Amino acid sequence: MRRTIRMVALSMLGAVLMLSAVAMTPRLAGIAEAQSIMLYSDPATGQVYTKRCKRCVRLGEYVPAGSTEEIERKVEIKTQQQLDQERAAMQAEEAQRQAQQQQWNAEMAKEVSTIQPWATEFGDRWYKKISVGTLVYAYYGFWSHTGFGPQFMDANMQWPGPGNNSFNEFAINRTYLDFKFTPIDDVSMRITPDMYAMVNTGTTCTATSPTKCTASSGDKVGTNTGWAQTDDGNLGLRLKYAYLDYNTFFQKVLKVAAMHDDKFTFGQQQNPLVDWEENLWGFRYTALTPWNYLSLSSAQVGAAMKGPIKFNETQYADYDFGVYDDASYHALEQSAYKQVMGRVTVNPFGATSRYDSLGLTGFYDYGYSQKCTPDENELTGNNGTCGHLARAAGLVHYTAEHWGVIGEWDYGHNAFSSSNLYSGSGPADAIGIATTGPSSFTAWNKMVGGILNSQAVQEGADLLGHYDIPHTPFTLFGLLQWFQPNTRIQKDPLDFTRYDLGVQWLINRYLRVSFDSQAIQYYHSQFTFEGGQLGKKSVDVPFAVPRDTHAFFLHLEFRY
């Protein structure tokens, strides 16, 4: 027994000495730092081993002082403690921030609730009552043949006359800014400025030589009055539309269900035919509609009543009647009279929209020249300055989902003059500027003025249409016009045809472009006009048929 105790004591002493030796072993230079050691013990002998042995049990891991693993463990513990501290600080800061945000939200909600009635009233009064839009027409044009004739698209479109083939230009020919205001359901207001090219055509002629005229900066008014003008070739702004609509008279006052959407309009507004036909055809940005091309202004100043006739939300008629100044929207009124216009469209099978399905349309306009001032009131036999003018049109039209066609017949009395014929390009004589030499158009201008006298009767026919190419953004469109400036002349050298044929690419709902070919063609063969048709003192006019005009255009329309 005593021997056994002695052996155990010696074993334990040996183990202690071994551990001490290991711990006290100096670290050699260049050798990797000590690693942790797993110790094992033999229960029978009490000896400690550094390797696994039979009948040994694992005592545990021993990490020498100063070892890499000990240092890493201390660093890890310290780092973890630092991360825990920083996480706790961030959580405390976030909690404080959330509490502050909740306080701010509460204060903001209180302020919003305080101003909400005012903001709601402001939104209802302004944001929901005002709309702003824009419309831009632009083109590149190439005139393969230049001649005299009316403008193709706008009254501010001019080109040089014969002898200037291959003329071409880039142009922005029309821009609108459209403002609409609806303060209450009963009334609404529209104001639309319009960009145009300012071109002065005023002339001055001497009393002794009325044919010797030069360009001036004034217009003659009445018998003894003149208005000054300023020559200016720049692009300017003028007012196209400025009118007030009274929307609810038939709805609230008369309470006529079929006229629920009808209204009264006062101010500078669309005339009953032009704007309506432009929308029916749909390609105004490429060419003017027939009567707008000939002489009828697109806007008038006056008062009108208009709207659809509907039963069960199906339209069976649409009308527009008004009384207007004789002058157009871009001229000052000088007339002692007023003109009346009216259009009625009947949809015999009903229509789901204003331009849908089959329609039969009639239009009539009766008035006097805007130069008919009180001191020039010559109405005798309608042969004087104040001879009446009239325009009429009858249309048959059908609009389907992907195509549409319009047939039109036109009649006029004193409704077409040399100023209309040469609105695009004309001889200098036509506007009172005398020319001499081989290029003189003096005799021709007399012939024009004689044919287009105060007893002239006009007649024409037109065909308009479009076809959407299936499954593509492209549309074919066209306009054909035949017109006689005066049917009382047996063979009028000014009889002409016009066409506009092209294809449109609809890029998106706001932008579309098109390529088309247009022409003004005087269809009689060249001949000498017999002056006797104009009066005994009128002379014959050689080469009386004007030259044709042919052009190609790349059009653009942006609408928002």
GULUM-645816 format. One record per residue (C-alpha): x, y, z; residue number from 0. Coordinates in Angstrom, 1 decimal, padded with zeros to 4 digits, always signed. Example, Ala and Ser with C-alpha at 12.3 -4.5 7.8 and 13.67 -1.06 7.14 Angstrom:
BEGIN
u / v / w / nr
+012.3 / -004.5 / +007.8 / 0
+013.7 / -001.1 / +007.1 / 1
//
This chain:
BEGIN
u / v / w / nr
+000.0 / +000.0 / +000.0 / 0
+002.8 / +002.3 / +001.0 / 1
+004.6 / +001.4 / -002.2 / 2
+001.6 / +002.2 / -004.3 / 3
+001.1 / +005.7 / -002.7 / 4
+004.8 / +006.4 / -003.3 / 5
+004.4 / +005.5 / -007.1 / 6
+001.4 / +007.8 / -007.5 / 7
+003.2 / +010.6 / -005.8 / 8
+006.2 / +010.1 / -008.0 / 9
+004.0 / +010.0 / -011.1 / 10
+002.3 / +013.3 / -010.2 / 11
+005.6 / +014.9 / -009.4 / 12
+006.9 / +013.8 / -012.8 / 13
+003.9 / +015.2 / -014.5 / 14
+004.3 / +018.5 / -012.7 / 15
+008.0 / +018.6 / -013.6 / 16
+007.2 / +017.8 / -017.2 / 17
+004.6 / +020.6 / -017.5 / 18
+007.0 / +023.0 / -015.9 / 19
+009.6 / +022.1 / -018.3 / 20
+007.3 / +022.6 / -021.2 / 21
+006.1 / +025.9 / -019.9 / 22
+009.7 / +027.1 / -019.2 / 23
+011.1 / +025.9 / -022.5 / 24
+012.5 / +029.0 / -024.3 / 25
+011.1 / +030.0 / -027.7 / 26
+013.6 / +029.6 / -030.4 / 27
+014.1 / +032.4 / -032.9 / 28
+012.6 / +031.6 / -036.3 / 29
+010.2 / +028.9 / -035.0 / 30
+006.4 / +029.3 / -035.2 / 31
+004.7 / +030.2 / -032.0 / 32
+003.6 / +027.4 / -029.8 / 33
+000.2 / +025.9 / -030.5 / 34
-002.3 / +024.5 / -028.0 / 35
-001.7 / +020.9 / -026.8 / 36
-004.3 / +018.2 / -026.0 / 37
-003.2 / +016.2 / -022.9 / 38
-004.1 / +012.6 / -022.1 / 39
-003.6 / +010.6 / -018.8 / 40
-003.3 / +006.8 / -018.0 / 41
-005.5 / +006.2 / -015.0 / 42
-003.6 / +003.2 / -014.1 / 43
-000.1 / +004.8 / -013.9 / 44
-001.1 / +008.4 / -013.6 / 45
+001.2 / +009.4 / -016.3 / 46
+000.4 / +012.3 / -018.7 / 47
+000.8 / +012.0 / -022.4 / 48
+000.7 / +014.5 / -025.3 / 49
-000.6 / +011.8 / -027.6 / 50
-003.5 / +009.5 / -027.5 / 51
-002.7 / +006.1 / -025.9 / 52
-004.5 / +002.9 / -024.9 / 53
-006.5 / +003.2 / -021.7 / 54
-005.9 / +007.0 / -021.7 / 55
-008.5 / +009.6 / -021.0 / 56
-008.4 / +013.2 / -022.3 / 57
-007.5 / +015.7 / -019.7 / 58
-008.1 / +018.8 / -021.8 / 59
-006.4 / +021.4 / -024.0 / 60
-003.4 / +023.2 / -022.7 / 61
-002.5 / +026.6 / -024.2 / 62
+001.0 / +027.7 / -023.5 / 63
+001.3 / +031.3 / -022.3 / 64
+002.0 / +033.8 / -025.1 / 65
+000.7 / +031.4 / -027.8 / 66
-001.0 / +032.8 / -031.0 / 67
-004.3 / +031.1 / -030.2 / 68
-004.4 / +032.7 / -026.8 / 69
-003.7 / +036.1 / -028.3 / 70
-006.3 / +035.6 / -031.0 / 71
-008.8 / +034.4 / -028.4 / 72
-008.2 / +037.6 / -026.3 / 73
-008.5 / +039.8 / -029.4 / 74
-011.7 / +038.0 / -030.3 / 75
-013.2 / +038.5 / -026.9 / 76
-012.3 / +042.1 / -026.9 / 77
-013.6 / +042.7 / -030.4 / 78
-016.9 / +041.0 / -029.5 / 79
-017.2 / +043.2 / -026.5 / 80
-016.6 / +046.3 / -028.6 / 81
-019.1 / +045.2 / -031.2 / 82
-021.7 / +044.5 / -028.5 / 83
-021.1 / +048.0 / -027.1 / 84
-021.4 / +049.7 / -030.5 / 85
-024.5 / +047.7 / -031.4 / 86
-026.1 / +048.7 / -028.1 / 87
-025.3 / +052.4 / -028.9 / 88
-026.7 / +052.1 / -032.4 / 89
-029.9 / +050.5 / -031.1 / 90
-030.3 / +053.3 / -028.5 / 91
-029.6 / +056.0 / -031.2 / 92
-032.1 / +054.3 / -033.6 / 93
-034.8 / +054.1 / -030.9 / 94
-034.2 / +057.8 / -030.2 / 95
-034.4 / +058.7 / -033.9 / 96
-037.7 / +056.7 / -034.3 / 97
-039.2 / +058.4 / -031.3 / 98
-038.2 / +061.8 / -032.8 / 99
-039.6 / +060.9 / -036.2 / 100
-042.9 / +059.8 / -034.6 / 101
-043.0 / +063.1 / -032.9 / 102
-042.4 / +065.0 / -036.2 / 103
-045.0 / +062.9 / -038.0 / 104
-047.5 / +063.7 / -035.4 / 105
-046.8 / +067.4 / -035.6 / 106
-046.9 / +067.3 / -039.5 / 107
-050.2 / +065.4 / -039.4 / 108
-051.6 / +068.1 / -037.1 / 109
-050.4 / +070.9 / -039.5 / 110
-051.8 / +069.1 / -042.6 / 111
-055.1 / +068.6 / -040.9 / 112
-055.1 / +072.3 / -040.2 / 113
-054.4 / +073.4 / -043.8 / 114
-056.3 / +070.5 / -045.5 / 115
-059.5 / +072.4 / -046.2 / 116
-057.6 / +075.3 / -047.8 / 117
-055.4 / +072.9 / -049.9 / 118
-058.5 / +070.9 / -051.0 / 119
-060.2 / +074.2 / -052.1 / 120
-057.1 / +075.3 / -053.9 / 121
-056.8 / +072.0 / -055.8 / 122
-060.4 / +072.0 / -056.8 / 123
-060.2 / +075.6 / -057.9 / 124
-057.0 / +075.5 / -059.9 / 125
-055.4 / +072.1 / -060.6 / 126
-058.7 / +070.5 / -061.6 / 127
-059.9 / +073.6 / -063.4 / 128
-057.0 / +074.6 / -065.6 / 129
-055.4 / +072.7 / -068.5 / 130
-052.5 / +073.8 / -070.7 / 131
-051.7 / +072.3 / -074.1 / 132
-049.6 / +073.0 / -077.1 / 133
-049.7 / +072.3 / -080.8 / 134
-046.8 / +072.6 / -083.3 / 135
-046.8 / +072.2 / -087.1 / 136
-043.5 / +072.1 / -088.9 / 137
-042.3 / +070.9 / -092.3 / 138
-039.5 / +070.6 / -094.8 / 139
-040.8 / +071.5 / -098.3 / 140
-039.3 / +071.1 / -101.8 / 141
-040.9 / +072.8 / -104.7 / 142
-040.0 / +071.0 / -107.9 / 143
-042.1 / +073.5 / -109.9 / 144
-043.0 / +077.0 / -108.7 / 145
-046.0 / +078.9 / -109.9 / 146
-048.8 / +081.2 / -108.7 / 147
-051.6 / +080.0 / -106.4 / 148
-053.1 / +079.8 / -103.0 / 149
-051.2 / +078.6 / -099.9 / 150
-051.1 / +074.9 / -099.3 / 151
-051.3 / +074.8 / -095.5 / 152
-051.4 / +078.3 / -093.9 / 153
-051.8 / +081.9 / -095.0 / 154
-048.3 / +082.6 / -093.7 / 155
-046.8 / +080.2 / -096.3 / 156
-045.2 / +081.9 / -099.3 / 157
-042.9 / +080.7 / -102.1 / 158
-041.3 / +082.5 / -105.1 / 159
-043.2 / +082.4 / -108.4 / 160
-042.3 / +080.9 / -111.8 / 161
-038.6 / +080.5 / -112.6 / 162
-037.6 / +079.3 / -109.1 / 163
-037.8 / +075.6 / -109.4 / 164
-036.1 / +073.5 / -106.7 / 165
-036.9 / +076.1 / -104.0 / 166
-036.9 / +074.5 / -100.6 / 167
-037.2 / +075.5 / -096.9 / 168
-037.5 / +074.3 / -093.3 / 169
-040.4 / +076.1 / -091.5 / 170
-042.4 / +076.1 / -088.3 / 171
-045.7 / +077.1 / -089.8 / 172
-048.0 / +077.0 / -086.9 / 173
-047.7 / +076.9 / -083.1 / 174
-050.4 / +077.2 / -080.4 / 175
-050.3 / +077.5 / -076.6 / 176
-053.8 / +076.4 / -075.5 / 177
-055.1 / +077.6 / -072.1 / 178
-058.5 / +076.4 / -070.8 / 179
-060.2 / +077.5 / -067.6 / 180
-063.3 / +075.9 / -066.0 / 181
-063.9 / +077.7 / -062.7 / 182
-067.4 / +076.1 / -062.4 / 183
-069.4 / +073.7 / -064.5 / 184
-071.6 / +076.5 / -065.9 / 185
-068.8 / +078.4 / -067.7 / 186
-065.5 / +077.8 / -069.3 / 187
-062.9 / +079.9 / -071.1 / 188
-060.3 / +079.2 / -073.8 / 189
-057.4 / +081.5 / -074.7 / 190
-055.1 / +080.3 / -077.6 / 191
-052.2 / +082.4 / -078.9 / 192
-051.0 / +081.6 / -082.4 / 193
-047.6 / +082.1 / -084.1 / 194
-047.6 / +083.4 / -087.6 / 195
-045.2 / +085.0 / -090.2 / 196
-045.9 / +088.7 / -090.5 / 197
-046.0 / +089.8 / -094.2 / 198
-047.2 / +093.3 / -095.0 / 199
-049.0 / +093.7 / -098.4 / 200
-050.0 / +097.3 / -098.1 / 201
-049.5 / +099.5 / -101.2 / 202
-049.6 / +103.2 / -102.1 / 203
-050.9 / +104.4 / -105.5 / 204
-050.9 / +108.0 / -106.9 / 205
-054.2 / +109.7 / -107.8 / 206
-053.0 / +110.5 / -111.3 / 207
-051.4 / +107.1 / -112.0 / 208
-053.4 / +104.5 / -110.1 / 209
-051.4 / +101.7 / -111.7 / 210
-048.1 / +103.0 / -110.4 / 211
-048.0 / +101.6 / -106.9 / 212
-045.3 / +100.9 / -104.5 / 213
-045.1 / +098.9 / -101.3 / 214
-046.1 / +101.0 / -098.3 / 215
-046.7 / +100.6 / -094.6 / 216
-050.4 / +101.5 / -094.5 / 217
-053.9 / +100.3 / -095.5 / 218
-056.7 / +102.4 / -097.0 / 219
-059.9 / +102.3 / -095.0 / 220
-063.2 / +103.7 / -096.4 / 221
-063.0 / +106.8 / -098.7 / 222
-060.7 / +109.0 / -096.7 / 223
-059.2 / +107.0 / -093.9 / 224
-055.8 / +105.2 / -093.5 / 225
-054.4 / +102.9 / -090.9 / 226
-050.6 / +102.6 / -090.4 / 227
-048.8 / +099.3 / -090.4 / 228
-045.3 / +098.2 / -089.7 / 229
-043.4 / +096.1 / -092.2 / 230
-042.1 / +093.0 / -090.5 / 231
-041.0 / +089.6 / -091.8 / 232
-040.5 / +088.1 / -088.3 / 233
-042.6 / +085.4 / -086.6 / 234
-045.1 / +087.0 / -084.4 / 235
-047.9 / +086.1 / -082.0 / 236
-051.5 / +086.9 / -082.4 / 237
-054.7 / +085.7 / -080.7 / 238
-056.3 / +082.7 / -082.5 / 239
-059.1 / +081.9 / -079.9 / 240
-060.5 / +083.8 / -077.0 / 241
-064.0 / +082.7 / -076.1 / 242
-066.4 / +082.0 / -073.2 / 243
-068.7 / +079.0 / -073.2 / 244
-072.0 / +078.9 / -071.2 / 245
-072.3 / +075.2 / -070.8 / 246
-075.4 / +074.4 / -068.8 / 247
-078.3 / +076.6 / -070.2 / 248
-080.0 / +073.6 / -071.8 / 249
-079.2 / +071.4 / -068.9 / 250
-080.2 / +073.5 / -065.9 / 251
-082.5 / +076.2 / -067.3 / 252
-084.5 / +074.6 / -070.2 / 253
-083.8 / +071.1 / -069.0 / 254
-083.8 / +069.6 / -072.5 / 255
-082.3 / +066.1 / -072.1 / 256
-081.5 / +065.8 / -075.9 / 257
-079.5 / +069.0 / -075.7 / 258
-077.7 / +068.2 / -072.5 / 259
-074.2 / +069.0 / -074.0 / 260
-075.2 / +072.1 / -076.0 / 261
-073.8 / +075.5 / -075.2 / 262
-073.6 / +079.2 / -076.1 / 263
-070.2 / +080.7 / -077.1 / 264
-069.1 / +084.3 / -077.3 / 265
-065.8 / +085.6 / -078.5 / 266
-063.2 / +084.8 / -081.0 / 267
-064.0 / +081.2 / -081.9 / 268
-064.0 / +078.4 / -084.5 / 269
-066.5 / +079.0 / -087.3 / 270
-069.1 / +076.3 / -087.8 / 271
-067.4 / +074.5 / -090.7 / 272
-063.6 / +074.6 / -090.9 / 273
-062.6 / +073.2 / -087.5 / 274
-065.4 / +070.6 / -087.6 / 275
-064.2 / +069.4 / -091.1 / 276
-060.6 / +069.4 / -090.0 / 277
-061.3 / +067.0 / -087.2 / 278
-063.6 / +064.9 / -089.5 / 279
-060.7 / +064.5 / -092.0 / 280
-057.9 / +064.4 / -089.5 / 281
-054.9 / +065.7 / -091.5 / 282
-055.1 / +069.5 / -091.1 / 283
-051.3 / +069.7 / -090.4 / 284
-050.7 / +068.7 / -094.1 / 285
-053.2 / +070.8 / -096.0 / 286
-056.2 / +073.1 / -095.6 / 287
-059.8 / +071.9 / -096.0 / 288
-061.6 / +073.1 / -099.2 / 289
-063.3 / +076.3 / -098.1 / 290
-060.5 / +077.2 / -095.7 / 291
-058.2 / +076.9 / -098.7 / 292
-060.4 / +079.1 / -100.9 / 293
-061.3 / +082.0 / -098.6 / 294
-063.2 / +081.1 / -095.4 / 295
-061.3 / +081.9 / -092.2 / 296
-060.9 / +079.2 / -089.5 / 297
-062.0 / +081.6 / -086.7 / 298
-064.5 / +084.4 / -086.4 / 299
-065.5 / +086.9 / -083.8 / 300
-069.1 / +086.7 / -082.7 / 301
-071.7 / +084.7 / -080.8 / 302
-072.9 / +081.2 / -081.5 / 303
-075.1 / +078.3 / -080.3 / 304
-073.8 / +074.8 / -080.9 / 305
-073.9 / +071.2 / -079.7 / 306
-075.2 / +067.6 / -080.4 / 307
-078.7 / +066.3 / -080.4 / 308
-078.7 / +062.9 / -078.5 / 309
-081.2 / +060.3 / -077.4 / 310
-080.0 / +057.6 / -075.0 / 311
-076.4 / +058.8 / -075.5 / 312
-076.6 / +058.2 / -079.2 / 313
-076.0 / +061.3 / -081.5 / 314
-078.5 / +061.9 / -084.3 / 315
-077.6 / +065.5 / -085.2 / 316
-074.9 / +068.1 / -084.5 / 317
-075.4 / +071.8 / -085.2 / 318
-073.5 / +075.2 / -085.0 / 319
-075.1 / +078.5 / -085.8 / 320
-073.6 / +082.0 / -085.2 / 321
-073.5 / +085.7 / -086.1 / 322
-070.0 / +087.1 / -086.7 / 323
-068.0 / +090.1 / -087.9 / 324
-067.4 / +090.1 / -091.7 / 325
-063.7 / +090.4 / -090.9 / 326
-061.7 / +087.3 / -090.0 / 327
-060.0 / +086.9 / -086.7 / 328
-056.7 / +088.4 / -088.1 / 329
-058.3 / +091.6 / -089.6 / 330
-060.0 / +094.6 / -088.1 / 331
-063.7 / +094.9 / -088.7 / 332
-064.7 / +097.8 / -091.0 / 333
-068.1 / +096.5 / -092.2 / 334
-071.4 / +098.1 / -091.4 / 335
-073.0 / +094.6 / -091.5 / 336
-072.5 / +091.2 / -090.0 / 337
-072.5 / +087.7 / -091.5 / 338
-074.4 / +084.6 / -090.4 / 339
-073.2 / +081.0 / -090.6 / 340
-074.7 / +077.7 / -089.9 / 341
-073.9 / +074.0 / -090.1 / 342
-076.2 / +071.0 / -089.5 / 343
-075.0 / +067.4 / -089.5 / 344
-077.6 / +064.6 / -089.4 / 345
-076.6 / +061.0 / -088.5 / 346
-079.6 / +059.0 / -089.8 / 347
-078.4 / +055.7 / -088.1 / 348
-077.1 / +057.3 / -085.0 / 349
-073.4 / +057.8 / -084.0 / 350
-071.5 / +057.0 / -080.8 / 351
-069.3 / +060.0 / -081.3 / 352
-069.3 / +063.4 / -083.1 / 353
-067.6 / +062.0 / -086.2 / 354
-068.8 / +058.4 / -086.2 / 355
-070.8 / +056.5 / -088.7 / 356
-072.8 / +058.0 / -091.7 / 357
-073.3 / +061.7 / -091.7 / 358
-075.1 / +064.3 / -094.0 / 359
-073.9 / +067.9 / -093.5 / 360
-075.1 / +071.2 / -094.9 / 361
-073.3 / +074.6 / -094.4 / 362
-074.3 / +078.1 / -095.4 / 363
-072.7 / +081.5 / -094.9 / 364
-074.1 / +084.9 / -095.9 / 365
-072.4 / +088.3 / -095.4 / 366
-070.7 / +091.3 / -096.9 / 367
-067.2 / +092.4 / -097.6 / 368
-065.4 / +093.6 / -094.5 / 369
-064.5 / +096.8 / -096.5 / 370
-068.2 / +097.7 / -096.6 / 371
-067.9 / +100.8 / -094.3 / 372
-070.8 / +103.2 / -093.7 / 373
-069.2 / +105.8 / -096.0 / 374
-069.0 / +103.2 / -098.9 / 375
-072.4 / +101.8 / -098.6 / 376
-073.1 / +100.9 / -102.2 / 377
-075.6 / +098.1 / -102.4 / 378
-077.3 / +099.0 / -105.6 / 379
-077.7 / +095.8 / -107.6 / 380
-075.0 / +094.1 / -105.6 / 381
-072.5 / +095.6 / -108.1 / 382
-070.8 / +098.1 / -105.7 / 383
-068.3 / +097.8 / -103.0 / 384
-070.8 / +096.2 / -100.6 / 385
-071.9 / +093.3 / -102.9 / 386
-073.0 / +090.4 / -100.7 / 387
-070.9 / +087.2 / -100.5 / 388
-072.2 / +083.7 / -099.9 / 389
-070.7 / +080.2 / -099.3 / 390
-072.4 / +076.9 / -099.2 / 391
-071.3 / +073.3 / -098.9 / 392
-073.0 / +069.9 / -098.9 / 393
-071.1 / +066.9 / -097.5 / 394
-071.7 / +063.1 / -097.4 / 395
-069.3 / +061.3 / -095.1 / 396
-068.7 / +058.0 / -093.4 / 397
-066.2 / +057.3 / -090.7 / 398
-065.4 / +053.7 / -089.6 / 399
-062.8 / +052.4 / -087.2 / 400
-059.9 / +052.3 / -089.6 / 401
-061.0 / +054.4 / -092.6 / 402
-063.1 / +057.4 / -093.6 / 403
-064.3 / +059.1 / -096.7 / 404
-065.8 / +062.6 / -097.4 / 405
-067.6 / +063.8 / -100.6 / 406
-068.2 / +067.6 / -100.8 / 407
-069.9 / +070.0 / -103.2 / 408
-069.2 / +073.8 / -102.9 / 409
-070.9 / +076.9 / -104.1 / 410
-069.9 / +080.5 / -103.7 / 411
-070.9 / +084.0 / -104.7 / 412
-068.2 / +086.7 / -104.6 / 413
-066.4 / +084.2 / -102.2 / 414
-063.1 / +084.0 / -104.0 / 415
-060.8 / +086.9 / -105.1 / 416
-057.3 / +087.6 / -106.4 / 417
-056.1 / +087.9 / -102.8 / 418
-057.2 / +084.4 / -102.2 / 419
-055.9 / +083.1 / -105.5 / 420
-052.4 / +084.5 / -104.8 / 421
-052.2 / +084.0 / -101.0 / 422
-049.2 / +081.6 / -101.5 / 423
-047.5 / +083.3 / -104.4 / 424
-048.7 / +085.8 / -107.0 / 425
-047.6 / +088.4 / -109.5 / 426
-046.5 / +091.8 / -108.2 / 427
-049.4 / +093.3 / -110.2 / 428
-051.9 / +091.3 / -108.2 / 429
-051.0 / +093.3 / -105.1 / 430
-050.7 / +096.7 / -106.8 / 431
-047.0 / +096.8 / -107.5 / 432
-046.5 / +097.7 / -111.2 / 433
-043.9 / +095.9 / -113.2 / 434
-042.4 / +096.7 / -116.6 / 435
-040.7 / +094.9 / -119.4 / 436
-041.1 / +091.3 / -120.5 / 437
-042.0 / +090.1 / -117.0 / 438
-044.9 / +092.4 / -116.7 / 439
-048.2 / +090.8 / -115.6 / 440
-050.3 / +094.0 / -116.0 / 441
-052.6 / +092.6 / -118.7 / 442
-052.9 / +089.3 / -116.8 / 443
-053.8 / +091.1 / -113.6 / 444
-056.6 / +093.0 / -115.4 / 445
-057.9 / +089.7 / -116.6 / 446
-057.9 / +088.3 / -113.1 / 447
-059.6 / +091.3 / -111.6 / 448
-062.2 / +091.3 / -114.4 / 449
-063.0 / +087.6 / -113.9 / 450
-063.3 / +087.9 / -110.2 / 451
-065.7 / +090.8 / -110.1 / 452
-068.6 / +091.4 / -107.7 / 453
-070.9 / +089.1 / -109.7 / 454
-068.6 / +086.0 / -109.7 / 455
-070.1 / +082.6 / -109.0 / 456
-067.9 / +079.8 / -107.7 / 457
-068.4 / +076.1 / -107.8 / 458
-066.3 / +073.1 / -106.8 / 459
-066.2 / +069.5 / -105.7 / 460
-063.9 / +067.6 / -103.3 / 461
-063.0 / +064.1 / -102.1 / 462
-061.1 / +063.5 / -098.8 / 463
-060.3 / +060.3 / -097.1 / 464
-057.9 / +058.1 / -095.2 / 465
-057.1 / +054.4 / -094.6 / 466
-055.2 / +052.8 / -091.7 / 467
-052.9 / +050.1 / -092.9 / 468
-053.7 / +047.0 / -090.8 / 469
-051.3 / +046.1 / -088.0 / 470
-049.0 / +049.0 / -088.7 / 471
-048.7 / +052.6 / -087.5 / 472
-049.1 / +053.9 / -091.0 / 473
-052.1 / +055.6 / -092.7 / 474
-052.7 / +056.6 / -096.3 / 475
-054.5 / +059.9 / -096.7 / 476
-055.6 / +062.1 / -099.6 / 477
-057.5 / +065.2 / -100.7 / 478
-058.7 / +066.0 / -104.2 / 479
-060.2 / +069.4 / -105.1 / 480
-061.7 / +070.8 / -108.3 / 481
-062.7 / +074.4 / -108.4 / 482
-064.1 / +077.0 / -110.8 / 483
-063.5 / +080.6 / -109.7 / 484
-066.3 / +082.0 / -111.9 / 485
-068.8 / +079.8 / -113.7 / 486
-070.1 / +082.8 / -115.6 / 487
-066.9 / +082.8 / -117.7 / 488
-067.2 / +080.3 / -120.6 / 489
-063.6 / +079.1 / -120.4 / 490
-061.9 / +080.4 / -117.3 / 491
-058.1 / +080.1 / -117.4 / 492
-058.0 / +080.1 / -113.7 / 493
-060.0 / +076.8 / -113.3 / 494
-057.8 / +074.5 / -111.2 / 495
-057.4 / +071.2 / -109.4 / 496
-055.5 / +070.6 / -106.2 / 497
-054.4 / +067.3 / -104.6 / 498
-052.6 / +066.2 / -101.4 / 499
-051.6 / +062.6 / -101.3 / 500
-049.4 / +061.0 / -098.7 / 501
-048.6 / +058.5 / -096.0 / 502
-048.5 / +059.2 / -092.2 / 503
-046.5 / +057.5 / -089.5 / 504
-048.1 / +057.7 / -086.1 / 505
-045.1 / +057.6 / -083.7 / 506
-047.2 / +057.9 / -080.5 / 507
-050.2 / +059.7 / -079.3 / 508
-048.4 / +063.0 / -079.2 / 509
-046.2 / +062.9 / -082.4 / 510
-046.9 / +062.1 / -086.0 / 511
-045.0 / +062.7 / -089.2 / 512
-046.0 / +062.3 / -092.9 / 513
-044.6 / +062.5 / -096.4 / 514
-046.9 / +063.8 / -099.1 / 515
-047.0 / +065.4 / -102.6 / 516
-049.1 / +068.4 / -103.3 / 517
-049.9 / +070.4 / -106.4 / 518
-052.0 / +073.2 / -107.8 / 519
-052.8 / +072.5 / -111.5 / 520
-054.6 / +074.9 / -113.9 / 521
-056.1 / +072.2 / -116.1 / 522
-056.9 / +074.2 / -119.2 / 523
-054.4 / +074.0 / -122.0 / 524
-052.6 / +077.3 / -122.7 / 525
-054.7 / +079.8 / -124.7 / 526
-055.4 / +083.5 / -125.3 / 527
-058.3 / +084.8 / -123.2 / 528
-060.8 / +086.9 / -125.1 / 529
-061.1 / +090.2 / -123.3 / 530
-064.6 / +090.8 / -124.7 / 531
-066.0 / +088.5 / -122.0 / 532
-065.0 / +091.1 / -119.4 / 533
-066.4 / +094.2 / -121.2 / 534
-066.0 / +096.1 / -124.4 / 535
-062.8 / +097.9 / -123.4 / 536
-061.0 / +094.8 / -122.2 / 537
-058.2 / +093.5 / -124.3 / 538
-057.3 / +089.9 / -125.1 / 539
-054.8 / +088.3 / -122.7 / 540
-052.2 / +085.9 / -124.3 / 541
-050.9 / +083.0 / -122.3 / 542
-053.7 / +083.4 / -119.8 / 543
-053.3 / +080.0 / -118.0 / 544
-051.0 / +080.3 / -114.9 / 545
-048.2 / +077.8 / -114.4 / 546
-048.7 / +074.8 / -112.1 / 547
-047.1 / +074.4 / -108.7 / 548
-045.7 / +071.0 / -107.5 / 549
-044.2 / +070.4 / -104.1 / 550
-043.1 / +067.6 / -101.7 / 551
-043.3 / +067.9 / -097.9 / 552
-042.2 / +066.2 / -094.8 / 553
-044.7 / +067.3 / -092.1 / 554
-044.5 / +067.0 / -088.3 / 555
-047.3 / +067.5 / -085.8 / 556
-046.7 / +067.6 / -082.0 / 557
-049.8 / +067.8 / -079.9 / 558
-050.0 / +067.7 / -076.1 / 559
//
